[in-house]
Amino acid sequence: GGTETVTNKAATNVTPGGPARQRAHVSLDLGPTPGTVNVRGTCAECDGGATQRFQETINSPTLQIVSGNGQSGAIGTQAAVPLVVQLGSGGTGLSQPVTWTVVSGQAILSANTTTTDANGQATITFTYGSSAGPITIQATAPNTQATFNESSFVPNTNLLSGNNQTAAAGSALQPFTIQLTAPSGSPGSGLGQITVNWSVVQGGGTLAATTTLTDATG
């Protein structure tokens, strides 16, 4: 807010000795702080130093969600899509602080505070916590906020192939394959790169690996 005084700023637009009605004008680039802006134009050569006053308003930019809302993923995994917010438009949200908070549920944020870029956007990633359930993450900028609603689940496992094989001692069996899936009714994603531990619990044999990661399909 504040007052801007403009004195004869556009005097060159007034032609001496011309018609009785003349115009003077000036433009104003608004500052970064929301609030009221008062501008005063004073004609020093006019009768009594005539003054005209203008009152303008700088709106507070609002946060809008760009991407990352409504995701669901397995506990302990990173969300597939970053959380992105947009503050204002046309550069009004440049270099503004954005605070990120887990309001409910469990999640680990990549950062608690970020700064909007040249496009007014701020971005973080997050990892689902160790407990399944709904997650609410809030992004807050001065005088505005945006809320992301996510959810996490414990994946189910299904045996795909490799069971009930019979072979000679010392020979190699076909690979054992399991499939991770989301619980029924869950739109889950992000089932890749989840650790699966393998062990021989009875009998003899040597595994090719005791730990593997799921592929992109789980």
Disulfide bonds with the S-S distance in Angstrom:
Cys43-Cys46 2.02
